[in-house]
Amino acid sequence: MRYIKNKYKLLIGERTSEDIKIKIGTVYTGGRKEEMDIRGRDMVSGLPLTVTIHADEVREALWEPVSSIVASAKAVLERTPPELSADIIDRGVILTGGGALLDGLDALLADELKVPVLIAEDPMHCVVKGTGIMLDHLDKMARRK
C-alpha cells in the first residue's frame, strides 16, 4: 500500500494490496512477469484512477520485509547447534504459513541460506493441524524439569 501511495500517489485498500501480492507478487529476480491494473483514489485529484503495475514493482515493494526474513533465517541458522545443522543441510527447511505461497520465496531463501528450501504440503493450515495433533497427545509428552 505504501509503495503504491508513494510511487503513484494512489490510495488503495488492504484487500487490493493483498490481491496484488497474491496475483502478481514475486520476491525472486526472474520470477513472475505479469502485470495488473489496480484502481484506487488519486491523491491529487481525489478521483478514481486506474494504473498498471508490474511484478518487478511488487518485488521492489516487498524487498524490505523479505530481506528482514532472510536476515532472520540466517541468524537462526548461525545459532543452530551443529547436530541440527547437519539435518538442515541434508533435509532442508520447510516453509509454512501464507508467506510460503509468495512466488520465489523458496528459491530466494535457498540461494541465500545455501540449503534446500521446500514448501509445506498445505502451508496455510499445516501449523494449526500440527498443533492440534500435539494437543491431542499432550498426555504422552513428558514435562522436563
MDAnalysis code that builds the backbone (N, CA, C; Angstrom):
import MDAnalysis as mda
import numpy as np

u = mda.Universe.empty(435, n_residues=145, atom_resindex=np.repeat(np.arange(145), 3), trajectory=True)
u.add_TopologyAttr("name", ["N", "CA", "C"] * 145)
u.add_TopologyAttr("resid", np.arange(1, 146))
u.add_TopologyAttr("resname", ["MET", "ARG", "TYR", "ILE", "LYS", "ASN", "LYS", "TYR", "LYS", "LEU", "LEU", "ILE", "GLY", "GLU", "ARG", "THR", "SER", "GLU", "ASP", "ILE", "LYS", "ILE", "LYS", "ILE", "GLY", "THR", "VAL", "TYR", "THR", "GLY", "GLY", "ARG", "LYS", "GLU", "GLU", "MET", "ASP", "ILE", "ARG", "GLY", "ARG", "ASP", "MET", "VAL", "SER", "GLY", "LEU", "PRO", "LEU", "THR", "VAL", "THR", "ILE", "HIS", "ALA", "ASP", "GLU", "VAL", "ARG", "GLU", "ALA", "LEU", "TRP", "GLU", "PRO", "VAL", "SER", "SER", "ILE", "VAL", "ALA", "SER", "ALA", "LYS", "ALA", "VAL", "LEU", "GLU", "ARG", "THR", "PRO", "PRO", "GLU", "LEU", "SER", "ALA", "ASP", "ILE", "ILE", "ASP", "ARG", "GLY", "VAL", "ILE", "LEU", "THR", "GLY", "GLY", "GLY", "ALA", "LEU", "LEU", "ASP", "GLY", "LEU", "ASP", "ALA", "LEU", "LEU", "ALA", "ASP", "GLU", "LEU", "LYS", "VAL", "PRO", "VAL", "LEU", "ILE", "ALA", "GLU", "ASP", "PRO", "MET", "HIS", "CYS", "VAL", "VAL", "LYS", "GLY", "THR", "GLY", "ILE", "MET", "LEU", "ASP", "HIS", "LEU", "ASP", "LYS", "MET", "ALA", "ARG", "ARG", "LYS"])
u.atoms.positions = np.array([
    [0.829, -1.189, 0.000],
    [0.000, 0.000, 0.000],
    [0.873, 1.252, 0.000],
    [1.917, 1.229, 0.822],
    [2.800, 2.388, 0.938],
    [3.540, 2.636, -0.375],
    [3.993, 1.563, -1.011],
    [4.709, 1.695, -2.278],
    [3.812, 2.358, -3.326],
    [2.601, 1.886, -3.477],
    [1.662, 2.439, -4.467],
    [1.354, 3.900, -4.134],
    [1.181, 4.172, -2.869],
    [0.900, 5.548, -2.438],
    [2.059, 6.472, -2.794],
    [3.286, 6.040, -2.509],
    [4.451, 6.888, -2.765],
    [4.766, 7.021, -4.255],
    [4.680, 5.924, -4.985],
    [5.070, 5.961, -6.400],
    [3.989, 6.561, -7.295],
    [2.739, 6.174, -7.073],
    [1.662, 6.567, -7.971],
    [0.718, 7.616, -7.386],
    [0.932, 7.982, -6.126],
    [0.017, 8.918, -5.445],
    [-1.416, 8.392, -5.551],
    [-1.540, 7.080, -5.281],
    [-2.813, 6.388, -5.391],
    [-3.095, 5.681, -4.075],
    [-4.269, 5.901, -3.540],
    [-4.664, 5.235, -2.307],
    [-5.414, 3.957, -2.654],
    [-4.916, 2.834, -2.114],
    [-5.584, 1.550, -2.303],
    [-5.842, 0.947, -0.928],
    [-6.750, 0.009, -0.873],
    [-7.069, -0.643, 0.390],
    [-6.237, -1.893, 0.619],
    [-6.382, -2.445, 1.814],
    [-5.641, -3.659, 2.173],
    [-6.011, -4.825, 1.266],
    [-7.275, -4.916, 0.905],
    [-7.728, -6.013, 0.044],
    [-7.039, -5.947, -1.320],
    [-6.977, -4.752, -1.899],
    [-6.298, -4.590, -3.186],
    [-4.825, -4.926, -3.051],
    [-4.213, -4.466, -1.985],
    [-2.803, -4.742, -1.733],
    [-2.550, -6.247, -1.644],
    [-3.390, -6.952, -0.936],
    [-3.263, -8.408, -0.799],
    [-3.492, -9.101, -2.142],
    [-4.467, -8.626, -2.922],
    [-4.721, -9.195, -4.251],
    [-3.497, -9.050, -5.153],
    [-2.845, -7.898, -5.083],
    [-1.639, -7.664, -5.880],
    [-0.573, -8.690, -5.505],
    [-0.361, -8.854, -4.207],
    [0.665, -9.771, -3.723],
    [0.371, -11.202, -4.180],
    [-0.876, -11.611, -4.097],
    [-1.253, -12.981, -4.467],
    [-1.183, -13.196, -5.974],
    [-1.692, -12.247, -6.754],
    [-1.817, -12.451, -8.196],
    [-0.525, -12.228, -8.974],
    [0.262, -11.222, -8.614],
    [1.473, -10.965, -9.394],
    [2.718, -10.793, -8.526],
    [2.581, -10.991, -7.225],
    [3.716, -10.786, -6.333],
    [4.817, -11.804, -6.542],
    [6.042, -11.342, -6.467],
    [7.208, -12.196, -6.533],
    [8.318, -11.553, -5.721],
    [9.224, -12.370, -5.215],
    [10.346, -11.821, -4.454],
    [11.674, -12.270, -5.053],
    [11.620, -12.962, -6.171],
    [12.820, -13.526, -6.763],
    [13.061, -12.896, -8.128],
    [14.267, -12.394, -8.343],
    [14.609, -11.831, -9.646],
    [14.446, -12.913, -10.699],
    [13.742, -12.582, -11.743],
    [13.468, -13.569, -12.782],
    [12.202, -14.355, -12.514],
    [11.458, -13.968, -11.469],
    [10.196, -14.633, -11.139],
    [9.099, -14.210, -12.099],
    [7.923, -14.048, -11.585],
    [6.769, -13.677, -12.402],
    [7.040, -12.432, -13.241],
    [6.343, -12.363, -14.369],
    [6.473, -11.214, -15.272],
    [5.130, -10.544, -15.539],
    [4.101, -10.914, -14.793],
    [2.767, -10.400, -15.054],
    [2.632, -8.924, -14.697],
    [1.529, -8.360, -15.136],
    [1.153, -7.014, -14.737],
    [-0.319, -7.037, -14.363],
    [-0.744, -5.983, -13.697],
    [-2.109, -5.949, -13.177],
    [-2.602, -4.510, -13.130],
    [-3.837, -4.316, -13.527],
    [-4.466, -2.998, -13.381],
    [-5.054, -2.910, -11.983],
    [-4.770, -1.811, -11.315],
    [-5.349, -1.597, -9.987],
    [-6.060, -0.255, -9.967],
    [-7.098, -0.211, -9.161],
    [-7.889, 1.012, -9.035],
    [-7.804, 1.535, -7.615],
    [-7.798, 2.835, -7.543],
    [-7.773, 3.488, -6.244],
    [-8.179, 4.935, -6.398],
    [-7.904, 5.701, -5.350],
    [-8.251, 7.121, -5.388],
    [-6.986, 7.937, -5.563],
    [-6.979, 8.751, -6.614],
    [-5.860, 9.631, -6.896],
    [-5.737, 10.646, -5.765],
    [-4.563, 10.724, -5.149],
    [-4.359, 11.632, -4.020],
    [-4.337, 13.096, -4.459],
    [-4.073, 13.353, -5.724],
    [-4.004, 14.727, -6.215],
    [-5.395, 15.239, -6.569],
    [-6.117, 14.484, -7.387],
    [-7.430, 14.946, -7.852],
    [-8.576, 14.472, -6.959],
    [-8.342, 13.405, -6.202],
    [-9.405, 12.838, -5.382],
    [-10.343, 11.938, -6.168],
    [-10.084, 11.772, -7.452],
    [-10.945, 10.973, -8.319],
    [-10.417, 9.546, -8.449],
    [-11.292, 8.621, -8.838],
    [-10.837, 7.249, -9.074],
    [-9.816, 7.219, -10.213],
    [-8.845, 6.332, -10.074],
    [-7.784, 6.225, -11.080],
    [-7.361, 4.767, -11.198],
    [-7.026, 4.342, -12.415],
    [-6.510, 3.003, -12.662],
    [-5.077, 3.117, -13.141],
    [-4.188, 2.315, -12.554],
    [-2.800, 2.259, -13.001],
    [-2.428, 0.794, -13.208],
    [-1.425, 0.579, -14.042],
    [-0.925, -0.767, -14.290],
    [0.392, -0.923, -13.553],
    [0.487, -1.987, -12.750],
    [1.739, -2.266, -12.051],
    [2.292, -3.604, -12.525],
    [3.596, -3.759, -12.407],
    [4.290, -4.950, -12.887],
    [4.832, -5.748, -11.704],
    [5.032, -7.029, -11.920],
    [5.536, -7.913, -10.863],
    [6.871, -7.419, -10.307],
    [7.724, -6.848, -11.146],
    [9.007, -6.316, -10.664],
    [8.806, -5.213, -9.630],
    [7.744, -4.449, -9.785],
    [7.449, -3.397, -8.806],
    [7.023, -4.006, -7.474],
    [6.296, -5.105, -7.540],
    [5.876, -5.787, -6.316],
    [7.105, -6.340, -5.603],
    [8.037, -6.900, -6.371],
    [9.291, -7.399, -5.791],
    [10.022, -6.260, -5.084],
    [10.080, -5.115, -5.721],
    [10.718, -3.945, -5.118],
    [9.998, -3.527, -3.831],
    [8.680, -3.522, -3.867],
    [7.886, -3.124, -2.695],
    [8.044, -4.104, -1.537],
    [8.235, -5.378, -1.859],
    [8.347, -6.411, -0.824],
    [9.777, -6.623, -0.339],
    [10.739, -5.974, -0.977],
    [12.129, -6.262, -0.661],
    [12.478, -6.020, 0.804],
    [12.015, -4.939, 1.383],
    [12.378, -4.639, 2.774],
    [11.924, -5.733, 3.747],
    [10.644, -6.097, 3.762],
    [10.247, -7.160, 4.693],
    [10.865, -8.516, 4.346],
    [11.036, -8.812, 3.071],
    [11.618, -10.096, 2.679],
    [13.090, -10.159, 3.071],
    [13.821, -9.069, 2.925],
    [15.233, -9.080, 3.320],
    [15.357, -9.254, 4.829],
    [14.379, -8.773, 5.572],
    [14.359, -8.983, 7.017],
    [14.128, -10.456, 7.349],
    [13.266, -11.109, 6.600],
    [13.014, -12.544, 6.784],
    [14.290, -13.332, 6.490],
    [14.952, -12.995, 5.408],
    [16.198, -13.674, 5.040],
    [17.241, -13.485, 6.131],
    [17.399, -12.257, 6.607],
    [18.388, -11.977, 7.658],
    [18.065, -12.746, 8.938],
    [16.787, -12.831, 9.289],
    [16.384, -13.570, 10.488],
    [16.663, -15.057, 10.336],
    [16.371, -15.601, 9.164],
    [16.629, -17.024, 8.916],
    [18.125, -17.314, 9.001],
    [18.943, -16.428, 8.453],
    [20.401, -16.600, 8.538],
    [20.861, -16.571, 9.993],
    [20.319, -15.639, 10.762],
    [20.705, -15.518, 12.175],
    [20.344, -16.780, 12.950],
    [19.183, -17.349, 12.673],
    [18.770, -18.583, 13.350],
    [19.717, -19.724, 12.982],
    [20.031, -19.858, 11.696],
    [20.924, -20.937, 11.269],
    [22.323, -20.770, 11.853],
    [22.768, -19.544, 12.026],
    [24.089, -19.301, 12.617],
    [24.147, -19.745, 14.080],
    [23.007, -19.715, 14.755],
    [22.953, -20.106, 16.168],
    [22.504, -21.549, 16.366],
    [22.277, -22.262, 15.289],
    [21.787, -23.634, 15.361],
    [22.915, -24.579, 15.775],
    [22.642, -25.485, 16.720],
    [23.667, -26.461, 17.127],
    [24.123, -27.314, 15.940],
    [25.388, -27.727, 15.947],
    [25.944, -28.477, 14.808],
    [25.161, -29.732, 14.428],
    [24.667, -30.485, 15.404],
    [23.938, -31.715, 15.074],
    [22.638, -31.422, 14.325],
    [21.992, -30.322, 14.655],
    [20.776, -29.926, 13.952],
    [21.127, -29.324, 12.589],
    [22.242, -28.604, 12.518],
    [22.690, -28.030, 11.238],
    [22.897, -29.118, 10.195],
    [23.442, -30.260, 10.617],
    [23.662, -31.366, 9.682],
    [22.339, -31.847, 9.103],
    [21.302, -31.941, 9.942],
    [19.972, -32.339, 9.459],
    [19.413, -31.311, 8.483],
    [19.609, -30.041, 8.790],
    [19.093, -28.980, 7.918],
    [19.797, -29.014, 6.566],
    [21.099, -29.244, 6.573],
    [21.843, -29.333, 5.316],
    [21.336, -30.504, 4.488],
    [21.057, -31.647, 5.147],
    [20.581, -32.844, 4.436],
    [19.126, -32.730, 3.996],
    [18.283, -32.271, 4.896],
    [16.838, -32.287, 4.644],
    [16.258, -30.946, 4.239],
    [16.921, -29.863, 4.606],
    [16.453, -28.541, 4.219],
    [15.504, -27.916, 5.225],
    [14.910, -26.836, 4.786],
    [13.978, -26.039, 5.578],
    [12.615, -26.135, 4.910],
    [11.567, -26.190, 5.705],
    [10.215, -26.246, 5.156],
    [9.492, -24.954, 5.516],
    [8.972, -24.268, 4.496],
    [8.231, -23.030, 4.708],
    [6.772, -23.346, 4.997],
    [6.213, -22.652, 5.976],
    [4.806, -22.811, 6.331],
    [4.148, -21.442, 6.370],
    [2.836, -21.433, 6.419],
    [2.092, -20.182, 6.504],
    [1.876, -19.561, 5.138],
    [1.124, -18.488, 5.114],
    [0.776, -17.816, 3.870],
    [1.977, -17.285, 3.120],
    [3.010, -16.854, 3.848],
    [4.207, -16.339, 3.196],
    [4.887, -17.368, 2.321],
    [4.709, -18.644, 2.639],
    [5.316, -19.712, 1.841],
    [4.780, -19.703, 0.414],
    [3.599, -19.152, 0.224],
    [2.978, -19.120, -1.098],
    [3.458, -17.956, -1.959],
    [4.257, -17.069, -1.399],
    [4.770, -15.926, -2.139],
    [5.764, -16.414, -3.189],
    [5.497, -16.106, -4.424],
    [6.300, -16.587, -5.536],
    [7.778, -16.254, -5.339],
    [8.620, -17.282, -5.413],
    [10.053, -17.100, -5.363],
    [10.671, -17.073, -3.983],
    [9.881, -17.088, -2.914],
    [10.457, -17.026, -1.576],
    [11.311, -18.263, -1.310],
    [10.852, -19.422, -1.741],
    [11.634, -20.644, -1.529],
    [12.971, -20.578, -2.269],
    [12.966, -20.119, -3.506],
    [14.203, -20.021, -4.286],
    [15.152, -18.978, -3.692],
    [14.609, -17.849, -3.274],
    [15.437, -16.802, -2.671],
    [16.109, -17.305, -1.398],
    [15.331, -17.957, -0.529],
    [15.898, -18.481, 0.711],
    [16.924, -19.573, 0.434],
    [16.659, -20.429, -0.537],
    [17.616, -21.484, -0.879],
    [18.933, -20.865, -1.356],
    [18.853, -19.832, -2.171],
    [20.066, -19.151, -2.642],
    [20.825, -18.498, -1.496],
    [20.095, -17.837, -0.612],
    [20.728, -17.078, 0.466],
    [21.232, -17.962, 1.602],
    [20.494, -19.015, 1.914],
    [20.844, -19.872, 3.053],
    [21.743, -21.035, 2.659],
    [21.811, -21.334, 1.372],
    [22.629, -22.438, 0.863],
    [22.181, -23.796, 1.401],
    [20.869, -23.940, 1.603],
    [20.267, -25.213, 1.999],
    [18.995, -25.401, 1.167],
    [18.544, -26.653, 1.025],
    [17.283, -26.855, 0.309],
    [16.126, -26.191, 1.054],
    [15.215, -25.597, 0.319],
    [14.030, -24.983, 0.916],
    [12.812, -25.532, 0.191],
    [11.905, -26.095, 0.967],
    [10.694, -26.712, 0.423],
    [9.472, -25.988, 0.963],
    [8.379, -26.095, 0.257],
    [7.109, -25.528, 0.723],
    [6.265, -26.672, 1.271],
    [5.720, -26.459, 2.457],
    [4.891, -27.491, 3.101],
    [3.694, -27.845, 2.230],
    [3.185, -29.033, 2.390],
    [2.015, -29.506, 1.628],
    [0.809, -28.681, 1.975],
    [0.322, -28.097, 2.551],
    [-0.813, -27.252, 2.888],
    [-0.291, -26.145, 3.805],
    [0.529, -25.264, 3.278],
    [1.224, -24.299, 4.133],
    [0.305, -23.414, 4.973],
    [-0.892, -23.174, 4.471],
    [-1.816, -22.293, 5.206],
    [-2.367, -22.951, 6.468],
    [-2.378, -24.280, 6.505],
    [-3.025, -24.963, 7.624],
    [-2.129, -25.945, 8.380],
    [-0.934, -26.212, 7.872],
    [-0.122, -27.284, 8.468],
    [0.286, -26.986, 9.907],
    [0.548, -25.746, 10.248],
    [0.965, -25.434, 11.623],
    [-0.190, -25.673, 12.591],
    [-1.368, -25.214, 12.233],
    [-2.504, -25.404, 13.133],
    [-2.877, -26.885, 13.228],
    [-2.737, -27.618, 12.122],
    [-3.009, -29.060, 12.169],
    [-2.008, -29.763, 13.077],
    [-0.741, -29.391, 12.948],
    [0.296, -29.978, 13.797],
    [0.096, -29.641, 15.264],
    [-0.320, -28.427, 15.535],
    [-0.603, -28.025, 16.917],
    [-1.757, -28.846, 17.476],
    [-2.769, -29.063, 16.657],
    [-3.898, -29.883, 17.080],
    [-3.484, -31.303, 17.411],
    [-2.623, -31.867, 16.583],
    [-2.122, -33.224, 16.842],
    [-1.344, -33.253, 18.153],
    [-0.501, -32.247, 18.355],
    [0.278, -32.181, 19.591],
    [-0.650, -32.076, 20.812],
    [-1.667, -31.245, 20.711],
    [-2.604, -31.090, 21.827],
    [-3.376, -32.376, 22.104],
    [-3.665, -33.125, 21.051],
    [-4.339, -34.409, 21.220],
    [-3.462, -35.424, 21.958],
    [-2.156, -35.211, 21.931],
    [-1.223, -36.158, 22.534],
    [-0.430, -35.556, 23.688],
    [-0.980, -34.550, 24.315],
    [-0.278, -33.903, 25.427],
    [0.048, -34.882, 26.546],
    [-0.841, -35.824, 26.751],
    [-0.628, -36.798, 27.824],
    [0.621, -37.654, 27.583],
    [1.053, -37.777, 26.350],
    [2.225, -38.574, 26.019],
    [3.524, -37.772, 26.077],
    [3.398, -36.484, 26.256],
    [4.584, -35.637, 26.296],
    [5.068, -35.503, 27.730],
    [6.327, -35.819, 27.944],
    [6.903, -35.731, 29.301],
    [7.327, -34.292, 29.560],
    [7.079, -33.846, 30.751],
    [7.479, -32.495, 31.129],
    [8.870, -32.567, 31.722],
    [9.784, -31.768, 31.176],
    [11.159, -31.738, 31.668],
    [11.281, -30.753, 32.819],
    [12.092, -31.131, 33.784],
    [12.280, -30.258, 34.953],
    [13.668, -29.709, 34.974],
])
